[in-house]
């Protein structure tokens, strides 16, 4: 099915937290316009109309930030209503519409929860494990922790019957406590977990205010967490870890749903609050601005010079990858992990040694899981 994805930043980078490892804060600090304000209804309406003009079979609208709920519930109600209206007015082509949100959970209340339930939102909440680890980096501006408030928000969602996905950033501290973090998330009822490597700033030479994830620590983390995930698999537990389960699917011949595992970049329309469009949420920078929906269609931007350059530059395969036995699964990894580029080409993934160690350790079990998946009716 031809699906178009839209990563929407309705409040630009505005946030009610001051997470020390926020990559978006770093991007905003190094572009001409740091804050694009709040997305008005006219811009959101145009975004939706432009999305329908693509004639895709499916439209997925993913809201992120900053903290997207700061746009207010009225904004989201209007967005959904407009999307439904566009679908109703298109009798010959009605794409499937999906809504998703990535939130820090602090603003959630019963009204938000009932809205997400009613409209079928997929909800991901940022939670980094137990309090002592979560509160290290996910803090208020005064440095106080947020774990208790986040868990309260998650409880409200679950009270309305909404499954909640965990979005967990991995740094060296997480890696040193891999089993503790993993078991905590499972005990807290998270059946679906996405682990996100904590990367250094995109701007070369910039100083990070946090400890990024080292390759050595990431290798330890991947091996330990895979052991735990494999134990669950042996018990036939209906649980999910995004990267691992994508790997198993790839080994079984199923294309990954995670764009960073494709081996080259697609254009995932990332829309800022003023209507500016970028090809990826890791690259909301002046260099990679594709245009603005107030001036251009999504199709025109996708076919433009900047978008073509973004996609084509990701096609480069490092010579070391060509002889690596794990390349058919690794595929070089996410472009963002291959920064900074050298002579206009992505470098070897910063976690190459991590992946080599991990695949050597877990490869046979991944293939066993893939064989079972292929045999499952």
C-alpha positions as CSV (number, residue, x, y, z in Angstrom):
1,X,0.0,0.0,0.0
2,X,1.3,3.5,-0.9
3,X,1.3,5.4,2.4
4,X,2.5,8.9,2.9
5,X,3.9,9.9,6.3
6,X,3.7,13.4,7.8
7,X,5.7,14.3,10.9
8,X,4.0,17.4,12.2
9,X,5.4,19.9,14.7
10,X,2.4,22.0,15.7
11,X,4.3,24.0,18.3
12,X,7.7,23.9,16.6
13,X,10.3,23.2,19.4
14,X,8.3,24.6,22.3
15,X,8.3,22.3,25.2
16,X,7.4,22.1,28.9
17,X,10.6,20.2,29.7
18,X,14.3,20.8,29.4
19,X,15.7,17.4,28.5
20,X,19.4,17.6,28.3
21,X,19.8,15.3,25.4
22,X,17.1,16.9,23.1
23,X,18.4,16.7,19.5
24,X,15.7,19.1,18.3
25,X,16.9,21.8,20.6
26,X,20.3,21.5,19.1
27,X,18.9,21.7,15.5
28,X,16.8,24.8,16.3
29,X,19.8,26.6,17.9
30,X,21.7,26.4,14.6
31,X,19.1,27.6,12.1
32,X,18.0,31.1,11.1
33,X,14.5,30.7,12.7
34,X,14.8,29.0,16.0
35,X,11.1,28.9,16.8
36,X,8.3,28.8,14.2
37,X,5.6,29.5,16.8
38,X,2.2,27.7,16.8
39,X,0.6,26.2,13.7
40,X,-2.7,28.0,13.0
41,X,-5.8,26.3,11.6
42,X,-5.2,27.7,8.1
43,X,-1.8,26.0,7.9
44,X,-3.1,22.8,9.3
45,X,-6.0,22.8,6.9
46,X,-3.7,23.4,3.9
47,X,-1.4,20.6,5.2
48,X,-4.3,18.2,5.1
49,X,-5.5,19.3,1.7
50,X,-2.0,19.0,0.3
51,X,-1.7,15.5,1.8
52,X,-4.9,14.4,0.1
53,X,-3.6,15.7,-3.2
54,X,-0.9,13.0,-3.2
55,X,-3.6,10.4,-3.8
56,X,-1.9,7.9,-1.5
57,X,-3.7,4.8,-0.3
58,X,-2.9,5.7,3.3
59,X,-2.1,8.9,5.2
60,X,-0.3,8.8,8.5
61,X,-0.2,12.0,10.6
62,X,2.3,11.8,13.4
63,X,2.5,14.7,15.9
64,X,5.7,15.5,17.6
65,X,7.6,18.4,19.0
66,X,8.7,20.0,21.2
67,X,5.7,18.8,23.1
68,X,2.8,18.7,20.6
69,X,0.0,18.7,23.2
70,X,0.9,22.3,23.9
71,X,-1.0,23.2,20.8
72,X,-4.1,22.5,22.8
73,X,-6.9,19.9,22.4
74,X,-8.9,22.3,20.1
75,X,-6.1,22.2,17.6
76,X,-6.2,18.4,17.5
77,X,-10.0,18.2,17.3
78,X,-9.9,20.6,14.4
79,X,-7.2,18.6,12.6
80,X,-9.1,15.3,12.9
81,X,-12.4,16.9,11.9
82,X,-10.8,18.5,8.8
83,X,-9.2,15.2,7.9
84,X,-12.5,13.3,8.1
85,X,-14.2,16.0,6.1
86,X,-11.6,15.7,3.3
87,X,-12.1,12.0,3.2
88,X,-15.8,12.4,3.0
89,X,-15.6,14.8,0.2
90,X,-13.4,12.4,-1.8
91,X,-15.9,9.7,-2.9
92,X,-13.6,8.2,-5.5
93,X,-10.5,8.0,-3.4
94,X,-10.7,7.6,0.4
95,X,-7.3,6.8,1.9
96,X,-7.0,5.2,5.2
97,X,-6.1,7.8,7.8
98,X,-4.0,7.1,10.8
99,X,-3.1,9.4,13.7
100,X,-0.2,9.1,16.1
101,X,1.4,11.3,18.7
102,X,4.7,11.3,20.6
103,X,4.3,13.1,23.9
104,X,6.2,13.5,27.2
105,X,2.9,12.8,29.0
106,X,2.9,15.8,31.4
107,X,-0.1,17.6,30.0
108,X,-2.4,14.6,29.8
109,X,-5.7,14.4,31.5
110,X,-8.9,12.5,31.1
111,X,-10.1,14.7,28.3
112,X,-7.0,14.1,26.3
113,X,-7.2,10.4,26.9
114,X,-10.8,10.1,25.8
115,X,-10.0,12.1,22.6
116,X,-7.1,9.7,21.7
117,X,-9.4,6.7,22.4
118,X,-12.3,8.1,20.4
119,X,-10.1,9.0,17.4
120,X,-7.9,5.9,17.5
121,X,-4.6,7.6,18.1
122,X,-1.4,5.5,18.5
123,X,0.2,7.0,21.5
124,X,3.9,6.9,22.3
125,X,5.2,8.3,25.6
126,X,8.8,9.2,26.3
127,X,9.9,7.2,29.4
128,X,13.5,6.2,30.1
129,X,12.9,3.5,32.6
130,X,12.9,3.7,36.4
131,X,12.8,7.0,38.2
132,X,16.5,7.3,39.0
133,X,17.4,7.0,35.3
134,X,14.5,8.8,33.7
135,X,14.9,11.8,36.0
136,X,18.6,12.1,35.1
137,X,17.9,13.8,31.8
138,X,14.1,14.3,31.5
139,X,13.7,17.2,33.8
140,X,11.8,20.5,34.3
141,X,13.7,23.7,33.7
142,X,14.6,23.8,37.4
143,X,16.2,20.4,37.2
144,X,13.5,18.5,39.0
145,X,12.4,15.1,37.7
146,X,9.3,14.2,35.8
147,X,9.0,10.5,36.2
148,X,6.0,10.6,38.6
149,X,4.0,13.0,36.4
150,X,4.8,10.9,33.3
151,X,3.5,7.7,35.0
152,X,0.4,9.6,36.1
153,X,-0.3,10.6,32.5
154,X,0.3,7.0,31.3
155,X,-2.2,5.8,34.0
156,X,-4.9,8.1,32.6
157,X,-4.4,6.8,29.1
158,X,-4.6,3.2,30.2
159,X,-7.7,4.0,32.3
160,X,-9.4,4.7,29.0
161,X,-8.1,1.5,27.5
162,X,-5.4,3.0,25.3
163,X,-2.3,0.9,24.7
164,X,0.8,3.0,25.3
165,X,4.1,2.6,23.5
166,X,7.4,3.4,25.4
167,X,9.9,5.7,23.7
168,X,13.2,5.2,25.6
169,X,16.4,7.1,24.9
170,X,19.5,5.0,25.4
171,X,22.7,6.6,26.6
172,X,25.7,5.2,28.6
173,X,23.7,5.3,31.8
174,X,20.9,3.3,30.3
175,X,23.3,0.8,28.8
176,X,25.0,0.2,32.1
177,X,21.6,-0.6,33.6
178,X,20.1,-2.4,30.5
179,X,18.4,-5.2,32.4
180,X,17.0,-2.9,35.1
181,X,15.5,-0.5,32.4
182,X,14.1,-3.3,30.3
183,X,12.4,-5.2,33.2
184,X,11.1,-2.0,34.6
185,X,9.4,-1.1,31.3
186,X,7.9,-4.6,31.0
187,X,6.7,-4.6,34.6
188,X,5.1,-1.2,34.0
189,X,3.0,-2.8,31.2
190,X,4.8,-1.6,28.1
191,X,4.3,-4.3,25.5
192,X,5.8,-2.2,22.7
193,X,9.2,-0.5,23.2
194,X,11.3,1.6,20.9
195,X,14.9,2.2,22.1
196,X,16.4,5.4,20.6
197,X,20.3,5.8,20.6
198,X,21.3,9.1,22.2
199,X,23.4,10.8,19.5
200,X,25.9,13.7,19.7
201,X,24.9,17.1,18.2
202,X,24.5,17.1,14.4
203,X,26.6,20.3,14.1
204,X,30.3,19.2,14.0
205,X,32.3,20.6,16.8
206,X,29.3,21.4,19.0
207,X,29.6,20.5,22.7
208,X,26.9,18.2,24.0
209,X,25.5,18.9,27.5
210,X,25.0,15.2,28.1
211,X,26.8,11.9,27.6
212,X,26.0,10.5,24.2
213,X,25.9,6.7,23.7
214,X,29.3,5.2,23.1
215,X,29.7,2.2,20.6
216,X,31.1,0.0,23.4
217,X,28.1,0.7,25.7
218,X,25.6,0.2,22.8
219,X,27.0,-3.2,22.0
220,X,26.6,-4.2,25.7
221,X,23.1,-2.8,25.7
222,X,22.0,-4.6,22.5
223,X,23.3,-8.0,23.6
224,X,21.7,-7.8,27.1
225,X,18.3,-6.6,25.8
226,X,18.2,-9.1,23.0
227,X,18.8,-11.9,25.5
228,X,15.8,-10.7,27.5
229,X,13.7,-10.3,24.3
230,X,14.7,-13.8,23.2
231,X,13.5,-15.3,26.5
232,X,10.1,-13.6,25.9
233,X,10.0,-15.0,22.4
234,X,10.7,-18.6,23.7
235,X,7.7,-18.1,26.0
236,X,5.6,-16.9,23.0
237,X,4.9,-13.7,24.8
238,X,3.1,-11.1,22.5
239,X,5.7,-8.4,23.1
240,X,7.6,-6.1,20.8
241,X,11.0,-4.3,20.6
242,X,10.9,-2.2,17.4
243,X,14.5,-2.7,16.2
244,X,14.8,-6.4,17.1
245,X,11.4,-7.3,15.6
246,X,12.2,-5.4,12.5
247,X,15.4,-7.3,12.1
248,X,13.6,-10.6,12.5
249,X,11.1,-9.5,9.8
250,X,13.9,-8.5,7.5
251,X,15.6,-11.9,8.0
252,X,12.2,-13.4,7.0
253,X,12.0,-11.3,3.9
254,X,9.6,-8.6,5.2
255,X,10.5,-5.0,4.5
256,X,11.2,-3.0,7.7
257,X,8.7,-0.4,8.8
258,X,11.5,1.7,10.4
259,X,12.9,4.1,7.8
260,X,16.3,4.0,9.4
261,X,16.6,0.3,8.5
262,X,15.9,0.6,4.8
263,X,19.4,1.2,3.7
264,X,18.6,4.6,2.1
265,X,16.4,7.5,3.0
266,X,12.9,8.1,1.8
267,X,11.3,11.6,2.1
268,X,9.2,11.6,5.3
269,X,7.5,15.0,5.2
270,X,8.4,16.8,8.4
271,X,6.2,19.9,8.7
272,X,7.1,22.8,10.9
273,X,4.5,25.1,12.5
274,X,4.8,27.7,9.8
275,X,4.3,25.1,7.0
276,X,8.0,24.7,6.2
277,X,8.8,21.1,5.1
278,X,11.9,19.0,5.6
279,X,12.7,15.4,4.6
280,X,13.3,14.0,8.1
281,X,12.8,15.0,11.7
282,X,16.6,14.6,12.2
283,X,17.2,17.2,9.5
284,X,14.9,20.1,10.3
285,X,17.7,22.5,9.3
286,X,18.1,25.4,6.8
287,X,20.2,23.2,4.5
288,X,17.5,20.6,4.1
289,X,14.4,22.8,3.9
290,X,12.3,21.6,0.9
291,X,9.9,24.5,0.7
292,X,6.6,25.6,2.4
293,X,3.1,24.2,1.9
294,X,1.9,27.8,1.4
295,X,3.9,27.9,-1.8
296,X,4.4,24.3,-3.0
297,X,2.7,21.0,-3.1
298,X,4.2,18.0,-1.3
299,X,4.8,16.3,-4.7
300,X,6.7,19.3,-6.0
301,X,8.9,19.4,-2.9
302,X,9.5,15.6,-3.1
303,X,10.7,16.0,-6.7
304,X,12.8,19.1,-6.0
305,X,16.5,19.4,-6.0
306,X,17.0,19.4,-2.2
307,X,14.8,16.3,-1.7
308,X,16.7,14.4,-4.5
309,X,20.0,15.4,-3.0
310,X,18.9,14.2,0.4
311,X,17.8,10.8,-1.0
312,X,20.7,10.3,-3.4
313,X,23.4,11.1,-0.8
314,X,22.1,8.3,1.4
315,X,22.6,5.7,-1.3
316,X,26.4,5.6,-0.7
317,X,27.6,2.2,0.8
318,X,30.9,2.3,2.7
319,X,33.4,-0.2,1.3
320,X,33.6,-1.9,4.7
321,X,29.9,-2.7,4.5
322,X,30.2,-4.6,1.2
323,X,32.1,-7.4,2.8
324,X,30.2,-7.5,6.1
325,X,28.1,-10.6,6.6
326,X,25.6,-8.6,8.6
327,X,25.0,-6.0,5.9
328,X,21.8,-7.6,4.6
329,X,20.2,-6.8,8.0
330,X,22.3,-3.7,9.0
331,X,22.2,-2.0,5.6
332,X,24.6,0.6,7.0
333,X,22.1,1.9,9.6
334,X,20.3,5.2,9.9
335,X,21.8,8.1,8.0
336,X,21.9,10.2,11.1
337,X,24.3,7.7,12.7
338,X,26.6,8.2,9.7
339,X,27.2,11.9,10.3
340,X,29.2,14.0,9.7
341,X,29.6,13.3,6.0
342,X,33.0,13.1,4.3
343,X,33.3,14.5,0.8
344,X,29.5,14.7,0.6
345,X,29.1,11.0,1.5
346,X,27.9,9.4,4.7
347,X,30.7,7.8,6.8
348,X,30.7,4.4,8.3
349,X,28.0,4.2,11.0
350,X,29.3,5.4,14.4
351,X,27.9,2.1,15.8
352,X,29.4,-0.2,13.2
353,X,31.5,-2.0,15.8
354,X,28.4,-2.3,18.1
355,X,26.4,-3.9,15.2
356,X,29.2,-6.3,14.3
357,X,29.5,-7.4,17.9
358,X,25.7,-7.7,18.3
359,X,25.1,-9.7,15.0
360,X,28.0,-12.0,15.8
361,X,26.4,-12.6,19.2
362,X,22.7,-12.9,18.2
363,X,22.7,-13.9,14.5
364,X,21.8,-17.5,14.9
365,X,18.9,-16.7,17.2
366,X,17.6,-14.0,14.8
367,X,17.6,-16.4,12.0
368,X,15.8,-19.0,14.1
369,X,13.1,-16.4,15.0
370,X,12.8,-15.5,11.3
371,X,12.3,-19.1,10.3
372,X,9.5,-19.5,12.8
373,X,8.0,-16.3,11.6
374,X,8.0,-17.5,8.0
375,X,6.3,-20.8,9.0
376,X,3.6,-19.1,11.0
377,X,0.4,-19.0,9.0
